[in-house]
């Protein structure tokens, strides 16, 4: 039996006056609201991050195995129920992909979670765009703030470059042929990623590095990520997320 526990369930479909209505299951909150509900100075906890990451990667792997790109993975689109199950939601930008790679639109994925190949004007991309988004979400859970919080496309690009270094043909073949790549870009050197996520353990940093590889072809796949050392300890055995110091689940969280 297929396990669809990490997807928001479609309850029913209705039609009225030539309009189509989709009714989805209700979930208590999303990952963004959950992180905001935790008091300042209190982290999510390494075990809870691992639990959410496992579910996120597992859900994404299923999408990719069925040739679907989500294209808008971000904390607001990851819903959480009272049992601490994380579910992928909002497939409004999702697309099927095939071989050869199709040309897609440029304006996809919320800016902070947008892969560099899209930021640099690439029209052909694949599952790597979702993996990059997952890496950004991973770092955000660890730090309680976005890793690359740009306020424009060029600012977003430069924020990435300042941490990961300015890409070149040696580390990302054909990057200079992307429409929005400029040879005049400042030349930043790569920093030690551990400095950007100081509380993350070495296995977690290694997984994050593989998710944030510039060359999409070299980026780790969701399927391979599930086998990574970071997930060796079963995250389903970690404490219930309701034990975290967060807003009570019975409280009003939506306005």
C-alpha positions in Angstrom: 0.0 0.0 0.0 1.3 3.5 -0.9 2.0 5.7 2.1 0.6 9.2 1.5 0.8 10.3 5.1 3.0 13.3 4.1 0.5 14.9 1.8 -2.5 17.1 2.6 -5.5 14.8 1.9 -8.1 15.8 -0.7 -11.5 15.2 0.9 -13.8 15.9 -1.9 -14.4 17.7 -5.2 -17.5 19.9 -5.8 -18.9 21.9 -8.7 -21.3 24.8 -8.5 -22.1 27.4 -11.2 -19.3 26.3 -13.4 -16.8 26.6 -10.6 -14.7 23.7 -9.2 -14.2 23.4 -5.5 -11.5 21.3 -3.8 -12.0 20.4 -0.1 -8.8 19.5 1.7 -8.3 18.1 5.2 -7.8 20.7 7.9 -4.4 20.8 9.7 -3.6 22.7 12.8 -0.8 25.0 11.5 2.1 25.3 9.1 5.8 25.1 9.7 6.3 28.8 9.5 3.6 29.5 12.2 5.0 26.7 14.3 8.5 28.2 14.2 7.1 31.6 15.0 5.2 30.2 18.0 8.4 29.1 19.7 9.8 31.7 22.1 12.9 33.6 21.0 16.1 31.8 22.1 14.4 28.4 22.1 15.3 26.1 19.2 13.2 23.5 17.6 15.6 20.8 18.9 17.8 18.6 16.8 15.5 15.6 17.0 12.4 17.6 16.0 14.3 19.1 13.0 15.3 15.6 11.9 11.8 14.3 12.2 10.4 17.1 10.1 13.2 16.8 7.6 12.7 13.1 7.2 9.0 13.6 6.4 9.7 16.5 4.0 12.3 14.5 2.1 10.2 11.4 2.1 7.2 13.3 0.6 9.4 15.0 -2.0 11.0 11.7 -3.0 7.5 10.3 -3.7 6.7 13.3 -5.9 9.9 13.0 -7.8 9.4 9.2 -8.2 6.1 10.0 -9.9 7.7 12.8 -12.1 6.2 15.7 -10.3 8.0 18.9 -9.3 6.4 20.8 -6.4 8.2 24.1 -7.3 7.0 26.0 -4.2 8.4 24.3 -1.2 8.5 26.7 1.8 7.6 26.6 5.4 4.1 28.1 4.7 3.3 25.1 2.4 4.3 22.5 5.0 1.4 21.7 7.3 1.6 20.0 10.6 -1.2 18.1 12.5 -1.6 17.5 16.2 0.4 14.3 16.0 3.4 16.1 14.5 3.0 14.7 11.0 4.3 17.1 8.4 2.5 17.2 5.1 3.3 18.8 1.7 0.5 21.1 0.6 -0.3 23.7 -2.1 0.6 22.1 -5.4 -0.6 25.1 -7.4 2.8 25.5 -9.1 3.5 21.8 -9.4 4.3 20.4 -12.8 5.0 17.0 -14.4 8.4 16.7 -15.9 9.8 14.4 -18.5 12.8 13.6 -20.6 14.2 15.7 -22.2 13.8 18.4 -19.6 11.1 20.9 -20.4 11.4 24.6 -20.4 9.5 26.1 -17.5 8.6 29.6 -16.3 11.1 31.7 -14.5 8.8 33.0 -11.7 8.5 30.0 -9.5 9.4 29.3 -5.9 9.2 32.0 -3.2 12.4 34.1 -3.5 14.2 32.9 -0.3 13.9 29.2 -1.4 14.5 29.7 -5.1 17.4 27.7 -6.7 20.3 29.6 -8.3 19.6 28.1 -11.8 16.2 29.8 -11.7 17.5 33.0 -10.2 20.0 33.1 -13.1 17.3 32.8 -15.7 17.4 29.1 -16.5 14.3 27.8 -18.2 15.2 24.1 -18.1 15.4 22.6 -14.6 14.4 19.5 -12.8 14.1 18.0 -9.3 17.1 19.9 -8.1 14.9 23.0 -7.6 12.9 21.2 -4.9 16.1 19.9 -3.2 17.5 23.4 -3.0 14.3 24.6 -1.4 14.5 21.8 1.2 18.1 22.8 2.0 17.0 26.4 2.7 14.1 25.1 4.9 16.5 22.8 6.7 18.9 25.7 7.5 15.9 27.9 8.6 14.7 25.3 11.0 18.2 25.1 12.5 18.8 28.9 12.8 15.2 30.0 13.3 15.7 32.5 10.4 16.1 32.2 6.6 19.6 31.4 5.3 19.2 33.6 2.2 16.7 36.3 3.0 17.0 38.5 -0.1 14.7 41.4 -0.9 15.2 41.2 -4.7 16.5 38.7 -7.2 19.9 40.3 -7.4 20.1 40.6 -3.6 19.1 36.9 -3.3 21.8 35.9 -5.8 24.5 37.9 -3.9 23.4 36.5 -0.5 23.9 33.0 -1.9 27.3 33.9 -3.4 28.6 35.4 -0.2 28.1 32.1 1.6 28.7 29.5 -1.1 31.1 31.6 -3.2 30.6 33.0 -6.7 30.1 30.0 -9.1 32.3 29.5 -12.1 32.7 26.9 -14.8 34.9 24.7 -12.7 32.2 24.0 -10.1 29.1 24.5 -12.2 29.6 23.7 -15.9 27.8 26.1 -18.3 26.8 28.5 -15.6 28.2 31.4 -17.6 25.7 30.6 -20.4 22.7 31.2 -18.1 20.8 34.3 -19.3 21.2 36.3 -16.2 24.8 35.4 -15.3 27.1 38.3 -15.5 30.9 38.0 -15.7 31.0 41.2 -13.7 29.5 39.6 -10.6 31.7 40.2 -7.5 34.0 37.2 -6.9 33.3 35.9 -3.4 35.1 32.9 -1.9 33.2 30.0 -0.4 32.8 30.1 3.4 32.7 27.1 5.7 29.0 26.2 5.7 29.3 25.2 9.4 29.7 28.8 10.3 26.2 29.6 8.9 24.6 26.7 10.8 26.7 26.5 14.0 24.3 24.3 16.0 24.0 21.7 13.2 25.9 18.4 13.7 28.5 17.4 11.1 26.2 14.8 9.4 23.6 17.5 9.1 26.0 20.0 7.6 27.2 17.4 5.1 23.6 16.8 4.0 22.9 20.5 3.8 26.0 21.0 1.6 24.9 18.3 -0.8 21.5 20.0 -1.0 23.0 23.4 -1.8 25.4 22.3 -4.5 25.4 24.8 -7.3 25.4 22.4 -10.2 21.8 20.8 -10.2 23.2 17.6 -11.7 25.5 17.2 -8.6 22.8 18.0 -6.1 21.7 15.1 -3.9 18.4 13.5 -4.9 15.6 13.1 -2.4 15.9 9.3 -2.7 19.6 9.4 -1.9 19.1 11.9 0.9 16.8 9.4 2.7 19.9 7.1 2.9 22.2 9.8 4.3 24.0 9.4 7.5 22.0 12.2 9.0 18.9 10.0 9.0 20.5 6.9 10.5 18.7 7.5 13.8 15.0 6.9 13.2 13.3 10.3 13.7 9.9 8.7 14.2 11.2 7.8 17.7 11.9 11.3 18.8 9.7 13.2 21.3 6.3 14.5 20.3 6.5 18.0 18.9 3.8 19.1 21.2 6.4 18.9 24.0 8.2 21.8 22.5 7.8 25.2 24.1 5.4 26.5 21.5 1.9 27.9 21.4 -0.7 25.4 22.7 -2.4 23.5 19.9 -5.8 24.6 21.2 -4.9 28.2 20.9 -6.0 30.4 18.0 -3.2 30.6 15.6 -4.9 31.8 12.4 -6.1 35.4 12.1 
